Amino acid sequence: MERLYKNNRIWAEKVRTEDSGFFRSLAAQQSPRYFWIGCSDSRVPANEIVGLPPGEVFVHRNVGNLVMHTDFNCLSVVQYAVEVLKVRHVLVTGHYGCGGVRAALAPTGLSLVDNWLHSIVVLARRNANLLGRAADEESRIDLLCELNVLEQVRVLCENAVIQNAWARGQELSVHGCIYGLRDGLLKDLHTTMSAAEDVERVSESALGSLVERVG
């Protein structure tokens, strides 16, 4: 812990040196434009990946970057981000080599995390033929990581919070992205939705592109 406290003091002093008013402004209000829904994996730090300072990205993370209608934690964060903070962009962000997705492909049925990942297990079963075309196990996991992002974007966009925001004319776009641990690059999965009428069309188009790429 002493190492962490020391690192914190060094970081805070560096920030104050570069911008003496940074912490005063940060304490005064929170007005991020971006909302990140990502995986809990320690290798995927939201702010650092997109090169933004504290205060610019509102973040919710869980194992497997899931959005579920029964998860009141996630849905409460979504509602706060959309209705109170008025974020403009929601980034549903998965990552290649996700341990949660890997576990979903070989569930034991004995642990709490298996219950949490059940929706990914169902997603894998639904897309068994497509996943079967992958060249090897790692490619299969990465493909399911992408499919999972597409699925979570759709689930989120079908939620009442997002639908109501669009119905009242709020400027809001939901994007599906995936992060590469091997190269540090964030990839657009071309599943951006900015209106209720986008959901079906964009979902089908994004999935079609994925199927075409796999062959």
Secondary structure as UniProt FT lines:
FT   HELIX           2..18
FT   TURN            20..21
FT   HELIX           22..28
FT   STRAND          34..39
FT   TURN            42..43
FT   HELIX           46..50
FT   TURN            54..55
FT   STRAND          57..62
FT   TURN            63..64
FT   TURN            69..70
FT   HELIX           72..79
FT   HELIX           80..84
FT   STRAND          89..95
FT   TURN            96..97
FT   HELIX           99..104
FT   HELIX           112..116
FT   HELIX           118..126
FT   HELIX           128..131
FT   TURN            132..133
FT   HELIX           137..157
FT   HELIX           160..167
FT   TURN            168..169
FT   STRAND          173..179
FT   TURN            181..183
FT   STRAND          186..188
FT   TURN            196..197
FT   HELIX           198..214
//
